[in-house]
Every structure is written in structure tokens, then in C-alpha cells.
Amino acid sequence: MISAWREPPHLYSDRERAALAFAEAVTRLEHQQVPDAIYDLAREEFGEAELTQLTLAIVAINGWNRFNVAFHTPAGNYQAPGAKSA
């Protein structure tokens, strides 16, 4: 349901929806910035430290995704070192 987070209003809290909107805006960076309305929405739900942590998490995940795209890593094939295969 994450790809359709806007559609079912009862599925996510206001805080979760603000985080998802902010994550989407930081990832896409349309017009080279996060729109003021989305930033303001995120600031209503998150304090400065929380928004900083959320932004760092978004940047890290985006970075990992870009590594996977660059190296053509198939989705779902990662196994942690020492993990036993099923």
C-alpha cells in the first residue's frame, strides 16, 4: 500500500502521511527543491531534530537505491552475511 499512500486516508496517520509526502518530495526534488507546502506539513508533524533524522534516512535510502540501480542489483536477492538460505 505504500505506493498508493495518498488514496486510503484511514490507512496512514497524519504524521505518516507527512513523512511519506516529504520523502517523495526529497526524492524527486522537482524544481530543485521541496515545495514549501510539503515542508510546512512536515514541520507541523516533526520537530527540527526529527525532521533532520527523517531527511538523513531518506538520503541514505535514496543512495542505496542508486547503488542498486547503477550496479544492476536484482531486487530481493540480498542476503546478510552469515544468513542461511532457505
C-alpha positions in Angstrom: 0.0 0.0 0.0 3.0 2.3 0.2 2.8 3.3 -3.5 -0.9 4.3 -3.0 -0.4 6.1 0.3 -2.5 9.1 -0.8 -5.6 7.1 -1.6 -6.8 5.4 1.6 -6.9 8.3 4.1 -7.6 6.0 7.0 -4.6 3.7 6.4 -1.9 6.2 7.5 -1.8 8.8 10.3 -1.2 12.4 9.5 2.3 12.0 10.7 2.9 9.1 8.4 1.4 10.9 5.5 3.6 13.9 6.2 6.7 11.7 6.3 5.7 10.0 3.0 5.0 13.3 1.3 8.3 14.7 2.5 10.2 11.6 1.4 8.6 11.7 -2.0 9.5 15.4 -2.4 13.1 15.0 -1.2 13.5 12.0 -3.6 12.0 13.8 -6.6 13.3 17.3 -5.9 11.0 18.8 -8.6 12.2 22.3 -9.4 15.3 21.6 -7.4 13.6 22.0 -4.0 11.0 20.6 -1.6 7.8 22.6 -2.1 7.0 25.0 0.8 3.6 23.4 1.4 5.2 19.9 1.9 8.0 21.3 4.1 5.4 23.2 6.2 3.3 20.0 6.5 6.4 18.0 7.7 7.3 20.8 10.2 3.8 20.6 11.7 4.4 16.9 12.4 8.1 16.7 13.2 10.4 18.8 15.3 13.7 20.1 13.9 15.8 17.1 15.1 13.1 14.6 13.9 13.0 16.2 10.5 16.8 16.1 10.3 16.8 12.4 11.1 14.0 11.7 8.6 15.9 13.6 5.9 19.1 11.7 6.6 17.1 8.4 6.4 15.6 9.4 3.1 19.0 10.4 1.7 20.6 7.1 2.8 17.8 5.0 1.3 18.0 7.0 -1.9 21.7 6.5 -2.0 21.3 2.7 -1.5 18.7 2.6 -4.3 21.0 4.4 -6.6 23.9 2.0 -5.9 21.5 -0.9 -6.8 20.4 0.8 -10.0 24.0 1.6 -11.0 25.2 -2.0 -10.4 22.0 -3.7 -11.8 21.3 -5.4 -8.5 18.2 -7.5 -8.8 15.6 -6.6 -6.1 15.1 -9.2 -3.4 18.4 -11.0 -3.8 20.3 -9.5 -0.8 21.4 -11.9 1.9 23.0 -10.7 5.1 26.5 -12.1 5.7 26.2 -15.3 7.7 22.5 -15.8 6.8 21.4 -19.2 5.9 19.5 -19.6 2.6 16.1 -21.2 2.7 
